[in-house]
């Protein structure tokens, strides 16, 4: 998406600070959407929270409205193209610095070893 959009703004400030610990998840995302808003020249991300009573037949368009009764929470974020590029750079660095996956189970291998459920 970013390759198709010309960047008319300057670079976003670089954020390389570590995340605050501990990281505690408030919700998990299921359905996600990424769109380009021509009028505001911004990228919009929407993510729908996974709830226990949600089935596979749920359609995102039906739940994207805030007025829908019983709709799971929806996270909406609007960012500029320079903010998106900055996020991509940081996320790429985090992924590159990550732990290699176990070739048997796919779980990350810690520096002090890994107890693989498939090997035991």
ROVEXFI-320157 format. One record per residue: x, y negated, z negated of N, C-alpha, C, O in turn; residue number from 1; residue in three letters. Coordinates in Angstrom, 1 decimal, padded with zeros to 4 digits. Layout:
! residues N
X Y Z X Y Z X Y Z X Y Z NUM Ala
...
! end
This chain:
! residues 120
000.8 001.2 000.0 000.0 000.0 000.0 000.9 -001.3 000.0 000.6 -002.2 000.7 1 Unk
001.9 -001.3 -000.8 002.8 -002.4 -000.9 003.5 -002.7 000.4 003.8 -003.9 000.7 2 Unk
003.8 -001.7 001.1 004.6 -001.9 002.4 003.7 -002.6 003.4 004.2 -003.3 004.3 3 Unk
002.4 -002.4 003.3 001.5 -003.1 004.3 001.2 -004.5 003.9 000.7 -005.3 004.8 4 Unk
001.4 -004.9 002.7 001.1 -006.2 002.2 002.4 -007.1 002.1 003.3 -006.7 001.5 5 Unk
002.4 -008.2 002.7 003.5 -009.1 002.7 003.6 -009.7 001.3 002.6 -010.1 000.7 6 Unk
004.8 -009.8 000.7 005.0 -010.3 -000.6 005.2 -011.8 -000.5 006.3 -012.2 -000.1 7 Unk
004.3 -012.7 -000.9 004.4 -014.1 -000.8 004.8 -014.7 -002.2 005.0 -015.9 -002.3 8 Unk
005.0 -013.9 -003.2 005.3 -014.4 -004.5 006.7 -014.0 -004.8 007.3 -013.1 -004.2 9 Unk
007.3 -014.6 -005.8 008.6 -014.2 -006.3 008.6 -012.9 -007.1 007.6 -012.3 -007.3 10 Unk
009.8 -012.5 -007.4 010.0 -011.3 -008.2 009.4 -011.4 -009.6 009.6 -012.5 -010.2 11 Unk
008.8 -010.4 -010.1 008.3 -010.4 -011.5 009.4 -010.2 -012.4 010.4 -009.6 -012.1 12 Unk
009.3 -010.8 -013.7 010.4 -010.6 -014.6 010.6 -009.1 -014.9 009.7 -008.3 -015.0 13 Unk
011.9 -008.7 -015.0 012.2 -007.3 -015.2 012.1 -006.9 -016.7 012.5 -007.6 -017.5 14 Unk
011.4 -005.8 -016.9 011.1 -005.3 -018.2 011.8 -004.0 -018.4 011.3 -003.0 -017.9 15 Unk
012.9 -003.9 -019.1 013.6 -002.7 -019.3 013.7 -002.3 -020.8 014.5 -001.5 -021.2 16 Unk
012.8 -003.0 -021.6 012.8 -002.7 -023.0 012.2 -001.3 -023.3 011.3 -000.9 -022.5 17 Unk
012.6 -000.6 -024.3 012.0 000.7 -024.6 010.6 000.5 -025.1 010.2 -000.6 -025.6 18 Unk
009.8 001.5 -024.9 008.4 001.5 -025.4 008.4 001.6 -026.9 009.3 002.2 -027.5 19 Unk
007.3 001.0 -027.5 007.2 001.1 -029.0 006.8 002.5 -029.3 006.0 003.1 -028.7 20 Unk
007.5 003.0 -030.4 007.2 004.4 -030.8 006.4 004.4 -032.1 006.6 003.4 -032.9 21 Unk
005.7 005.3 -032.5 005.3 006.5 -031.7 004.3 006.1 -030.6 003.5 005.2 -030.8 22 Unk
004.3 006.8 -029.5 003.3 006.6 -028.5 002.1 007.5 -028.8 002.3 008.8 -028.8 23 Unk
001.0 006.9 -029.0 -000.2 007.7 -029.3 -001.3 007.4 -028.2 -001.6 006.2 -028.0 24 Unk
-001.7 008.4 -027.6 -002.7 008.3 -026.6 -004.1 008.0 -027.1 -004.6 008.6 -028.1 25 Unk
-004.7 006.9 -026.6 -006.1 006.6 -027.0 -007.1 007.3 -026.2 -008.3 007.5 -026.6 26 Unk
-006.8 007.7 -024.9 -007.7 008.4 -024.1 -006.9 009.0 -022.9 -005.7 008.6 -022.7 27 Unk
-007.4 010.0 -022.2 -006.8 010.5 -021.0 -007.6 010.2 -019.8 -008.9 010.1 -019.8 28 Unk
-006.9 009.9 -018.7 -007.6 009.5 -017.5 -008.0 010.7 -016.6 -007.2 011.7 -016.5 29 Unk
-009.1 010.7 -015.9 -009.5 011.7 -015.0 -009.4 011.1 -013.6 -008.4 011.1 -012.9 30 Unk
-010.6 010.6 -013.1 -010.7 010.0 -011.8 -010.0 008.6 -011.8 -010.2 007.8 -012.7 31 Unk
-009.2 008.4 -010.8 -008.5 007.1 -010.6 -008.7 006.5 -009.2 -008.8 007.3 -008.3 32 Unk
-008.6 005.2 -009.1 -008.8 004.5 -007.8 -007.8 003.4 -007.8 -007.6 002.7 -008.8 33 Unk
-007.2 003.2 -006.6 -006.3 002.1 -006.4 -006.8 001.3 -005.1 -006.9 001.9 -004.0 34 Unk
-007.0 000.0 -005.2 -007.5 -000.8 -004.1 -006.8 -002.1 -004.0 -006.2 -002.6 -004.9 35 Unk
-006.8 -002.6 -002.8 -006.2 -003.9 -002.5 -007.4 -004.9 -002.4 -008.3 -004.7 -001.6 36 Unk
-007.3 -006.0 -003.1 -008.3 -007.0 -003.1 -007.8 -008.2 -002.2 -006.9 -009.0 -002.6 37 Unk
-008.4 -008.3 -001.1 -008.0 -009.3 -000.1 -008.2 -010.7 -000.6 -007.3 -011.6 -000.5 38 Unk
-009.3 -011.0 -001.2 -009.6 -012.4 -001.6 -008.7 -012.9 -002.7 -008.3 -014.1 -002.6 39 Unk
-008.3 -012.1 -003.6 -007.4 -012.5 -004.7 -005.9 -012.1 -004.5 -005.0 -012.5 -005.2 40 Unk
-005.7 -011.3 -003.4 -004.3 -010.8 -003.1 -003.7 -010.1 -004.2 -002.5 -010.2 -004.6 41 Unk
-004.5 -009.2 -004.9 -004.1 -008.5 -006.0 -004.4 -007.0 -005.8 -005.3 -006.6 -005.0 42 Unk
-003.7 -006.2 -006.6 -004.0 -004.7 -006.6 -004.8 -004.4 -007.8 -004.6 -004.9 -008.9 43 Unk
-005.9 -003.6 -007.6 -006.8 -003.3 -008.7 -006.7 -001.8 -008.9 -006.8 -001.0 -008.0 44 Unk
-006.5 -001.4 -010.1 -006.4 000.0 -010.5 -007.6 000.2 -011.5 -007.9 -000.5 -012.4 45 Unk
-008.3 001.3 -011.2 -009.4 001.8 -012.1 -009.2 003.2 -012.5 -008.9 004.0 -011.7 46 Unk
-009.3 003.5 -013.8 -009.2 004.8 -014.3 -010.3 005.2 -015.2 -010.6 004.4 -016.2 47 Unk
-011.0 006.3 -015.0 -012.1 006.7 -015.8 -011.6 007.7 -016.8 -011.0 008.7 -016.5 48 Unk
-012.0 007.4 -018.1 -011.6 008.3 -019.2 -012.3 009.7 -019.1 -013.4 009.8 -018.6 49 Unk
-011.6 010.7 -019.5 -012.1 012.1 -019.5 -012.8 012.2 -020.9 -012.3 011.9 -021.9 50 Unk
-014.1 012.7 -020.8 -014.8 012.9 -022.0 -015.2 014.4 -022.1 -015.2 015.1 -021.0 51 Unk
-015.5 014.9 -023.2 -015.8 016.3 -023.4 -017.0 016.8 -022.7 -017.1 017.9 -022.3 52 Unk
-018.0 015.9 -022.5 -019.3 016.3 -021.8 -019.3 016.0 -020.3 -020.4 016.1 -019.7 53 Unk
-018.2 015.7 -019.8 -018.1 015.4 -018.4 -017.8 016.6 -017.5 -016.9 017.4 -017.8 54 Unk
-018.6 016.9 -016.5 -018.4 018.0 -015.6 -017.7 017.7 -014.3 -017.5 016.5 -014.1 55 Unk
-017.4 018.7 -013.5 -016.8 018.4 -012.3 -017.7 017.7 -011.2 -017.2 017.1 -010.3 56 Unk
-019.0 017.8 -011.4 -019.9 017.2 -010.5 -020.0 015.7 -010.6 -020.7 015.1 -009.8 57 Unk
-019.4 015.1 -011.6 -019.5 013.7 -011.8 -018.8 012.9 -010.7 -017.7 013.2 -010.3 58 Unk
-019.5 011.9 -010.2 -019.0 011.1 -009.1 -018.6 009.8 -009.6 -019.4 009.1 -010.3 59 Unk
-017.4 009.3 -009.3 -016.8 008.1 -009.8 -017.7 006.9 -009.5 -017.9 006.0 -010.4 60 Unk
-018.3 006.8 -008.3 -019.1 005.6 -007.9 -020.3 005.4 -008.8 -020.7 004.3 -009.1 61 Unk
-020.8 006.6 -009.3 -022.0 006.5 -010.1 -021.6 006.0 -011.5 -022.5 005.4 -012.2 62 Unk
-020.4 006.2 -011.9 -020.0 005.8 -013.3 -019.2 004.5 -013.3 -018.9 004.0 -014.4 63 Unk
-018.8 003.9 -012.2 -018.0 002.7 -012.1 -018.7 001.5 -012.6 -018.1 000.5 -013.0 64 Unk
-020.0 001.5 -012.7 -020.8 000.4 -013.1 -020.8 000.4 -014.7 -021.1 001.4 -015.3 65 Unk
-020.6 -000.8 -015.2 -020.7 -000.9 -016.7 -022.1 -000.7 -017.2 -022.2 -000.5 -018.4 66 Unk
-023.1 -000.9 -016.4 -024.5 -000.8 -016.8 -025.0 000.7 -016.9 -026.0 000.9 -017.4 67 Unk
-024.2 001.6 -016.4 -024.6 003.0 -016.4 -024.7 003.6 -017.8 -023.6 003.6 -018.5 68 Unk
-025.8 004.1 -018.2 -025.9 004.7 -019.6 -025.1 006.0 -019.7 -025.1 006.8 -018.8 69 Unk
-024.3 006.1 -020.8 -023.5 007.3 -021.0 -022.3 007.4 -020.2 -021.6 008.4 -020.2 70 Unk
-021.9 006.3 -019.5 -020.7 006.4 -018.6 -019.5 006.4 -019.5 -019.4 005.7 -020.5 71 Unk
-018.5 007.2 -019.2 -017.2 007.2 -020.0 -016.5 005.8 -019.8 -016.7 005.1 -018.8 72 Unk
-015.6 005.5 -020.7 -014.9 004.2 -020.6 -014.1 004.2 -019.3 -013.6 005.2 -018.9 73 Unk
-014.0 003.0 -018.8 -013.2 002.8 -017.6 -012.2 001.7 -017.8 -012.5 000.6 -018.3 74 Unk
-010.9 002.0 -017.5 -009.8 001.0 -017.6 -009.7 000.3 -016.2 -009.6 001.0 -015.2 75 Unk
-009.7 -001.0 -016.3 -009.5 -001.8 -015.0 -008.3 -002.7 -015.2 -008.2 -003.4 -016.2 76 Unk
-007.4 -002.7 -014.2 -006.2 -003.5 -014.3 -006.1 -004.2 -012.9 -006.2 -003.6 -011.9 77 Unk
-005.8 -005.5 -013.0 -005.4 -006.2 -011.7 -004.0 -006.8 -011.9 -003.7 -007.4 -012.9 78 Unk
-003.2 -006.5 -010.9 -001.8 -006.9 -010.9 -001.4 -007.5 -009.6 -002.0 -007.2 -008.5 79 Unk
-000.4 -008.3 -009.6 000.2 -008.9 -008.4 001.1 -007.9 -007.7 001.4 -006.9 -008.3 80 Unk
001.5 -008.1 -006.5 002.4 -007.2 -005.8 003.7 -007.2 -006.4 004.4 -006.1 -006.5 81 Unk
004.2 -008.3 -006.9 005.5 -008.3 -007.6 005.5 -007.5 -008.9 006.4 -006.8 -009.3 82 Unk
004.4 -007.6 -009.6 004.2 -006.8 -010.9 004.1 -005.3 -010.5 004.7 -004.5 -011.2 83 Unk
003.5 -005.0 -009.4 003.4 -003.6 -009.0 004.8 -003.0 -008.6 005.2 -001.9 -009.0 84 Unk
005.6 -003.8 -007.9 007.0 -003.4 -007.6 007.8 -003.2 -008.8 008.6 -002.3 -008.9 85 Unk
007.7 -004.1 -009.8 008.4 -004.0 -011.0 008.0 -002.8 -011.8 008.9 -002.1 -012.3 86 Unk
006.7 -002.5 -011.8 006.3 -001.2 -012.5 006.8 000.0 -011.8 007.3 001.0 -012.4 87 Unk
006.8 000.0 -010.4 007.4 001.1 -009.7 008.8 001.3 -010.0 009.3 002.5 -010.2 88 Unk
009.6 000.2 -010.0 011.0 000.3 -010.3 011.3 001.0 -011.7 012.1 001.9 -011.8 89 Unk
010.5 000.5 -012.7 010.7 001.0 -014.0 010.3 002.4 -014.1 011.0 003.2 -014.7 90 Unk
009.1 002.8 -013.6 008.7 004.1 -013.6 009.6 005.1 -012.9 009.9 006.2 -013.4 91 Unk
010.2 004.7 -011.8 011.2 005.5 -011.1 012.4 005.8 -012.0 012.9 006.9 -012.0 92 Unk
012.9 004.7 -012.7 014.0 004.9 -013.6 013.7 005.9 -014.7 014.6 006.7 -015.1 93 Unk
012.5 005.8 -015.3 012.1 006.7 -016.3 012.1 008.1 -015.8 012.5 009.0 -016.5 94 Unk
011.5 008.3 -014.7 011.4 009.6 -014.1 012.8 010.2 -013.8 013.0 011.4 -014.1 95 Unk
013.7 009.4 -013.3 015.0 009.9 -013.0 015.8 010.3 -014.2 016.6 011.2 -014.2 96 Unk
015.5 009.6 -015.3 016.2 009.9 -016.6 015.5 011.0 -017.4 016.0 011.4 -018.5 97 Unk
014.4 011.6 -016.8 013.7 012.6 -017.6 014.4 013.9 -017.7 015.5 014.1 -017.1 98 Unk
013.7 014.8 -018.4 014.3 016.2 -018.6 013.9 017.1 -017.4 012.8 017.0 -016.9 99 Unk
014.8 017.9 -017.0 014.5 018.9 -015.9 013.5 019.9 -016.3 013.4 020.3 -017.5 100 Unk
012.6 020.3 -015.4 011.6 021.3 -015.7 012.2 022.7 -015.7 013.1 023.0 -015.0 101 Unk
011.6 023.5 -016.6 011.9 024.9 -016.6 011.5 025.6 -015.3 010.3 025.4 -014.9 102 Unk
012.3 026.4 -014.7 012.0 027.0 -013.4 010.9 028.1 -013.6 010.3 028.6 -012.6 103 Unk
010.7 028.6 -014.8 009.7 029.6 -015.1 008.3 029.1 -015.4 007.3 029.5 -014.9 104 Unk
008.3 028.1 -016.4 007.0 027.7 -016.9 006.7 026.2 -016.5 005.5 025.8 -016.6 105 Unk
007.7 025.5 -016.1 007.5 024.1 -015.7 007.6 023.1 -016.8 007.5 021.9 -016.5 106 Unk
007.7 023.5 -018.0 007.8 022.6 -019.2 009.1 021.9 -019.2 010.1 022.5 -018.7 107 Unk
009.2 020.7 -019.7 010.5 020.1 -019.8 011.5 020.8 -020.7 011.1 021.3 -021.7 108 Unk
012.8 020.8 -020.3 013.8 021.4 -021.1 014.5 020.3 -021.9 015.0 019.4 -021.3 109 Unk
014.5 020.5 -023.2 015.1 019.6 -024.1 016.6 019.7 -024.1 017.1 020.8 -023.7 110 Unk
017.4 018.7 -024.5 018.9 018.8 -024.6 019.3 020.0 -025.5 020.4 020.6 -025.3 111 Unk
018.5 020.3 -026.5 018.9 021.3 -027.5 018.4 022.7 -027.1 018.5 023.6 -027.9 112 Unk
017.8 022.8 -025.9 017.3 024.1 -025.5 015.8 024.1 -025.2 015.1 023.1 -025.4 113 Unk
015.3 025.2 -024.9 013.8 025.4 -024.5 013.4 026.8 -024.8 014.0 027.7 -024.4 114 Unk
012.3 026.9 -025.5 011.7 028.2 -025.7 010.6 028.4 -024.7 009.5 027.8 -024.8 115 Unk
010.9 029.2 -023.7 010.0 029.4 -022.6 008.9 030.5 -022.9 009.3 031.6 -023.2 116 Unk
007.7 030.2 -022.8 006.6 031.2 -023.1 006.6 032.4 -022.1 006.2 033.5 -022.4 117 Unk
007.1 032.1 -020.9 007.1 033.1 -019.9 008.3 034.1 -020.0 008.3 035.2 -019.6 118 Unk
009.4 033.6 -020.6 010.6 034.4 -020.8 010.5 035.3 -022.1 011.2 036.3 -022.2 119 Unk
009.6 034.9 -023.0 009.5 035.6 -024.3 008.5 036.7 -024.3 008.3 037.4 -025.3 120 Unk
! end
